[in-house]
Amino acid sequence: MRGDGTTRGHPRPLARPRTLWLTLVIGALAMIFLPGLLEGRRQLTLARSDLRTAREAILEQRQGEALDALGSAARRLARAGRRARSFPARLLKPVPVLGSPTRALDDAARAGAGAVAAGRAVARASSSFPTAGPSALAGQDLSPFHDATARAADELDQAERDLAAARGALVGPAGAFLPPVSGPARAMLDEVDRGRRQVDGVRRGLGLLADLSGPGADVRLLLLSQDSLELRPTGGYIGSFGVLRFSHGTVSLERYEATEALPAPQPPMTPPPELAPVLPRWWGLSNVNWWPDFPTTARTAREMFKRQGGQEVDGVVALTEQAIARLIGVLGPLQVPGYGEPVVEEGFDRRLVYEVELKRPLDEPRKRFLIELAKVVFDRLFKLPADKLPAVTRAVDRSVGAGDVQVWFADPGRQRRLEGTRWTGALPSVERDFLQLVDVNLSASKANLALTKEVTYRVTRQQDGRLAAHLEITVRNEGAKSPINPLYNSFLRVYVPREAELLDAPEDQYDDGPAPDGPYRVFSQFMTVPPRSATSAAFSYRLPDRAAPGGDYRLTWVRQAGTPNDSFVALLGGRSVEADPADRVTRVGADLDGNPLVAFLRSRWIVRKLMP
């Protein structure tokens, strides 16, 4: 016998009977509770979908649809919460590990209720704007919008408080290691963060609107009309311009005319060396958009306008013909004085070419159609019926997303309200890989009407372990030879990471060094594409190691404004990703080395958040 009362050679029992019974009871409760947990998570997923629908409806000022979606989300979240607090789930809550999925579901449902409350506050803020009644804009009077910004401020404050509380409740469970715990919380945290970004964007936009529409405002904006059929870095040749004035609660179009009407700049400005040989006279406002970074171009345009006899302006707005076409689709058909056929959205680019370039005899002045059309468009906007405001908002939003509308303010406070948004047209600062093609039509033709580019991008690992990028570009000129398409004469620049090194470059490719308008490097090549033909170019260059630490590669591709028909395909890590032409910015990631650890880490919440 041993001193503890047991016989040598006979081990002590591994579990007492009551422990075994407790384990069996907990296991049985867990099996009973599992269907309820799954149903709760399903309701949570449906509620997230309702929240997304509500956000989209609020942006488009469909208040009824937004409130219906928020009501549906609230009901689904209540069901999910009841599942988490019902028998036997509430008995398992205190149990370590086993009860954590129930607690996470409950936390996500409670936080979702905060997101619903915030959504209702944003909807109330949005509904304070003049979207009912006979007119959204009483002539040129902006006072209804200015008053609405004040009414919306308190609602946005409440939305921010609701979302901050919801986020605080989710951070812990969302960072848990076990997917059954982190999954529901992480998914709801994503929705809460999207809601916070929406509120932040609405607040900044309302602040800017309050500033411009206030009784003390006196702001002039230089309006640049860009023609992407004659492509330039920020969208197209600037054939006409205007001055938009916000003055003491009103808005008006003070001036609109062709850029040829401006005198030579005094003193003259020195043009970029690649542009100088093709300028017909001096470098003026029409060709000022040489840099793809819109703030850089806008600052130059402001100074150029001043030197060409224009007044001091407080900011610059650039629109392509695609942005104008979308507005016409909402406001039109438009009858322009002196022109029999009404102007419609479909085929608007070809109508422009006919009226300004092809018809005989040409108008005097040649761009009279554009000048008269601009007056009609802004007159319709200044007398906008309330029921048209949501559609105009959607049209502008599409144009901003595609880069067809870009805005810059000289005042740093106003410009800060736009920072981080697509409105700025600014080149982003990217830590990993970056790519933008910047094409310039040097022929003064309208060849871009029939021009497309097919872009394929591959990244491979070389024998020395370094990353190499392979960029292939095919430019197709599908138009017949004509006065507006004699030849496409292109100066193509490629913006890449600053440390990139050009490899095996042919004689007609150049390393132009650091970009003057962003933290990048520029490679370039001149190309000619005759009508009914195609021309190709290929760039190979070494990427910096920071593009893919540990094989975890990330790319940001920015589409040049005015090129919606160009295609971009990235071939990375054994998969193919094609850019959406409606979205100017495409981001894609890949595991280039087939590393299981990298693949696992990229699936975790914290890595996805740190490396967006």
N, C-alpha and C positions, 0 to 999 in steps of 0.2 A: 504494500500500500504506500502511496505517496502522501506527503503531508497535507495536500489539498483535498484528500478524500477520494482521488481517482486512482484507478489501477494502472500501473505502468503498461504501455502498449495499447491502451484504449483511449483514443483522442476524445477531447471535449466536443459536444455537439456544436455545429457551426452556427445554428440559429435556434433561438428559443421558439416554441410553438406560437407564442403571442406575436413575436416579430414576424413570423411567416404569415400569420393571419392578417396582420396589419398591411403587409405588402400586398397580399392578395386583394384586400378590400380597396386599397388605393388603386391598384391596377384595374379592378373592376369599375371603380368610379371613373377612371381615366377613359376606359373604353366607352362608358356610357356618355361621358362628356365630349368625346371627340366629334361626333356629328354636329353638336351644337357649336363647337369651336369653328368647324369648317363653314357652317352656315353664317356665323358671325363674320368670318373673314370675307365670305362672298358678299355680304351686305356692305362691308367696308369698301370693297372694290367697286361696287356699283355706286356708292356714295362719292367716291373719288371721280368717277366718270361724270356724275351730276355736277360736281364742283367745277370741272373743266368746262362743261357746257355753259354753266352760269357765267364763268369768266369771259368766254367768247361772246355771249349774248350781251353782257354789260358793255364790252368794248364797242359793240355794234348798236348799242342803245336800244336793244329789244328788251325792254324792262319786264314785260309780262313773261316772256320765256325765261328770263334770268330768275325771276322770283319763283316760277314753277319748278325750275331745276333745283334751286336752293331748298324749297320745301320738300322735294323728293329726297335730296341728300339728308336733310334733317331726319326724315322718317327712317331712312335706311340706317343712319348712325344710331338712332334710338333702338332699333332692332338689334344691331350689333352689340350695343351696350347691355341690353337685356340678356342676350346670350352669355355675355361675360359675367353677369351678376346673378344668373339663375342657378338652381340646383341641377347637378352637383358641382358646377363650376366654382361657385363661391366657397365650397368646402375645400377645393384644391388650391385656392389662391395662396394660403399661407405656406403650402408645402414647397420647400426649396426645389428649384429646377422644374419640377412637374407643374407648379402653379404659374410659372413665369409666362407661358404663352397666353394664359387667361388675363394676367395683369397687363400684358402688352396690348391685347385686344381692347381691354377696357380703357387704357390710356389713349389709344388711337381714336376710339369712339368719342371720348370726352374732348380731345383736341380737335377732332373734326367738327364738333359742335361749335367750337370757337371759330373755326374757319367759315362755317355757315353764317355765324353772326357777323363776321367781318365782311363776307360777301353781301349780306343785306345792307350793311352800312355803305359799302361802295355803290350798290345799286341806288340807294337813296341819294347819295352824292351825285350820281350820274343823272338821276331823274330831275334834279334841280335845274338842269339846263333847258333852254327854250326849244323843246322838241314837240311842243303842242301849241295850238293857236295858229293864226294865219301866217306868221313869218318868224323864222329864226333870226334873221337880220332885218331890222327895220331900216331899209336903205343902207346907210353906212354906219349905223349906230351900233356900237358894241356894248352899250351899258347892260343889256340883259345878260350877256356872258360875264361881264365883270361882277355883277351882283350874284350870279350863280357860283362863282369861285368862292365868295365869302360864305355862302350857305353850305358849301360842300366841305369846308375845312374841318368843322366839328365832327362830321361823319367819318372823315378819313382818320382823324385822331383816334376815334373809337375803334375803327378797323385795325389800326396799328396796335392798339393795346390788346385786342382779342387775339391777333396773330402772334404777338410776342408771348402771351401766356400759353398759347397752344404749342408754340415751339419749345418753350421751357419744359413742358410736360413730356415731350417726345425725345429730347436729346439723349437721355439715359437709355431707354429701351431700344432706340434706333441704333445705338452703338454696341448692342449686345452681340456676342459672338455667335450664338445659336440662331440660325435662320428662322425657326418658328417664333422666336421672340422679336428679332430685329425686323423681320419682313413687314408685318403690318405697320409697325411704328415708322419704319423707314419710308414706306410708300406714302403714308399720310404726311410725314415730314416734307417730302418732295412737294406735295400739294400746298402745304402751308407756306413753303418758301416761294412757290410760284405766286401765291396770293400776296406775299409781302413785296415781291418785285412789281406786281401789278399796282399795288397801292403806292409804292415809291414812284413809279412812272406817272401815275395819275396826279400825285401831289406835285411833282416837278412840272408837269405840263400845265396844271392849273396855276402854279406860281408864275410861269412865263405868260400865260394868258392874262392873268390879273395885272401883270406889269404892262403888257402891251395895250390892254383895253382900259386902263385906268384913266381918270380925268386929268392926271398930270403928265401923261405920256406924250412924247414927241419923238418918234422913232421912224427913220427912213431905212428901207431895205432895198438893196440893189437886186433886181430880179433878172436872172440870166436864163434865156430860153435856149436850151441845148438841142442840137439836131444830131441824133445818134446815127443817122444815115450817112453822116460824115464824121466818123468816130474820133473822139478825143478822150484823154485819160479819165475825166470825170463824167463822161457821157456823150459829148458831141460838140460840134462847132457851134459857137455862140453867134447866131445870126441876128438876134434881136434882144433888146433889154428893156426893162421898165424900172420904175421907182414906186414902191409900195409904201404908203405913209400911214402910220398909226398916230393919230393926233387927238389928244384930249377926248378919248372915248369914241373916236370914229376911225374908219379905215377908208382909204381911197387909193386909186391908181393914178398917181400924179403924172406919169409920163410913160409912153411906150413907143419905141421906134427901132429902126434897123441900126445895127452897130456901124454900118458904113457912114451913117450920118455924123458920127463923132469925128472931131478933128484929130490930127496927129498929137500924140502925148508930148507935153512940155513940162519938164525935160524928158527926153526919150528914155525908155528902159531898154537895157541890153537883153536881147532874146536868148533863150537856150541855144547852144551851138548846133544841135541837130535840127532845130526849127528854123534858124536864121536863113538857110539857103532857099527855103520854099515860101518865105513870106512875100506877098505881092508888093507891099510897100513897107510900112513900119510894123513893129509888134504892137498890137493894140488889144482892146477888150475881146475881140472875136476869137483870138487864139490864146487867151490868157490861162486857160485850164490845162497847163502842161503837166501838172503833178497829180497823181491819183489820190493823194491825201487832200481831201476837200478843204480843211482849214488852211493848208498852205496855199492852195489855189485861190481861196476866198480872200485871204489877206492881200495877195497880189492883185486880184480883181478890184478890190476896194481902192488900192493905190493907183492902179491904172485908170480907173474911172475918174478919179480926181484929176489926174494929169491930162485927161482928154476933155476937160472942161466940165465934168460932172460935179455935183455937189458932194460934200462929205456925207457918207452913209454910215449907218450903225450896224449893218450886217449884210449878208449876202444869202439869197435863196436861189438854187438852181433847179430847173425843171427840164426833163426831156419831153419829147413829143409823146412818149408813151404815157406820161403822167397827165398831159393835157387830154389825150384821147380818153383816158378813164374818166376824167371829169366830164367830158362831153357826153360819155355814155350815161351819166347820171342826169346832167342838165339838159341834154339835147332831145331831139335834133335842134341845131342852132341855125338860125337864118342870119347870115352875115350881109350887111348892106352892100349892094352892088354885085352880089353873086347869087345867081338863080337857084342853084342846087343847095339844099340844106347840108350842114356839116354833121356827120355822124361818127361814132367811134370806129366802126368796122371800116378798114381801108383808109384810116385817117392819114397814115404815113404817105400813101400813094397820092392822096388828094393834095397834100402839101407839096410833093414833088411836082405835080402837074401845075398847080397855081403859081409856084415860085420859079420853076425851072423850065418847064416844057411848053406851056401854052404860048401861042403867038397871036397877037402881039403880047409881049410881057406888060405887066402893070407898071405904072409909074406913080410912086416908086415901086421897085420890083417886089418888095415884101409887103405891099399894101394889104394883101390877104391876111398875113400874120398879124399885122397891126390892128386891123379891124376885128379879127377874130378874138384877139386878146381883150379888146374892149367889151365885146359881147360876153365872153366867159366871165370876166370879173364883174360885169354888171349883174349877171345871173347869180353869182356868188354873193354879191352884196344885197341881193333881194331874195335870198334863199328861202323857199317855203320850209316850214318846220319839218314836214314829213320827208323832206329830201336830206336833212342833216345826217341821219345814220348812214345813208348810201354814200354821201360825200365822204364821211369819215372812213368808211370801208375802202373807198377808192384811194384816198390819201394813204391809208395804212398799207395797202398793196404796193403803192408806188414807193413808199419809204423802205419797205422790205426788199424791194428790187434795186434800190439805189437810184430811182428815177426822181426822187426829191431829196435834196440835201440842204442843210441850213447851217449858217455860222453867224455868231454875234461877236462884235468887237469888244463888247463889255464882258469882262471875265465872269461876273456874276450870272449874267444871262447864259453864257456859254456853259457854265457848270451845270445848269439845269438840263442840258442836253447830253452831258458826258455819259459814255457807256451805252448810248442809244444809237440806232441805225440812222437817225436824223443827221448826225454829224458828218457822215461819209468819211470819217477819220480812219487812217490805217491803224489796226489794232497792234498792241504790243504783245507778242506771242513768245513764250519761253521755248516752245518746241519747234517743229518744222512749220514753215509758212510758204505760201505760194500765191502770187497774183500775176496774171498776164495783163500787160498794159499796152494796148495797141493804138496807133495813131495813123489815121488816113492822111497821107501827105499829098494826095493828088487833087485836093479840093473838088472831089467828085462825090456822087451819092452812091458809090458802089456798095456800101454797107447794106443797102436795101436788099441785095441778093447775096450777101456774104455770110458764111458760117465758119466756125472753127471747131474742129474735133480735137480734144486734148486728152491724152492718156499719160498718167503719171505712175511710175513704179519706183519703189525703194528696195534695194537689195543690200545684202551683206557681202563685202569684198573679202578676198583671201586674207588681207591684213586685219580683218575684223571691223574696218570702218564702214560706215553707211554711204551708199552712193545713190543719187537720185537720177532717174532717166525720164526726161520730159519729151514727149513727141507731140507735135502740133501740125495739123493739116488744115490749111486755109483754102476754102472752096469759094470761088467766084462763079455762081451759077447763073448770073445774068448775061444777056446778050450784049454785044458791044453797042454802045450808044453814046450820045453826048454826055449823059450822066454817069456812064460806066465805061470810060475809055481804057482804064487800067487801074488795078488796085495797087497803090504804092504804099507799103506799110513800114513803119518803124516800130518794131516789137521789142518791148522791154519785159524782163522776167524778174520779179521781186522775190528774193530768197533770203534765208538766214544770213546775217552779216558775215559769219565765219565761213560760209560756203566757198568751195574752191572749184573753178571751172576745170573740167577734165577733157582732154582730147578735143579741144575746140578747133573747128575749121577756121580758115582765115577770115570769114565774114561774120564771125561771132566775137563779141567784145565783152570784157569785164570792165564795167564802168565804175566799179568801186562802190563805196557806201552811198546809199540813197540819200538825197538831200531832204527828204520829207518823211523819213521814218527809220526805225532801227533795223534796216535791211541792206542787202547788197543787190546790185542791179547787173544783170547780163542783158545784152541787146543784140539785135540782128535786123538788117534791112531786108525786106522781102517784096517781090513783085508778083502779082497774080493776075494774068490776063483774063478777060471774059471767057466763060465756059471752060475753065481749067482749074487746077488745084496745085498748090505749092506746099511743100512740107519743110519743117525744121525740127531739129532734135538737139536738146541740151543735156549734157551729162555733167554732174558736179558732185563733189564730196560734201556730205552734210556734217555738221558738228555733232559730237557725241551726245549733246544735250537733247537732240531730237528724239532719242530712244534710250533713256537710261535703263539698263538691264533688259533691253529688248522691248520695253513698253513704249511704242511709238505713237506720237500724236501729230496730226496735220490740221492746220487751218488754211482753207482755200477761200479767197475772196474773189468773187466774180466782178469783172469790170462793169460799171454801170453802162447801160445801153447795149448789152450783148445777151439778150434773153434766149437767142436761138443757138448759142454756142453750147457744146456738150463737154462735160468734164467727167472722166472716169479715173478713179484711183484703184490700182491693183496692189493690194497690201495683204501680207500674211495669208495668201491663198484665197482671198475673197475680193470681190469687185464691188465698189461703191460708186454710184452715179449721183452727181449733184442735182438738186431740185432747182430748175430755172427760176422758180418764183422766190427763192431765198438767196440773197446775195452771198451769205457766208455758209460754208460747209465745213463741219468738223468731223474727223474720223480718226479712230484709233485702231491699232493692230498689235498683236504679239509677233514680232518679227523672228524670234528665235525658237518658238515652240516651247517656251519654258513653262512647265506646269505651275511653278510658284507664281510667276507673273500672271498667268491666267487666273489663278485663284485670288491673288491680291486685287486684280482689276474687278473681280466680282464683289469685293467688299465695299460697304458703304463709304468708309473713310477715304479710300483711295479714289473712288469716283468723285467725292466731294473736293478733294485736294487737287485733282487733275481733271477739271471739267473739259 
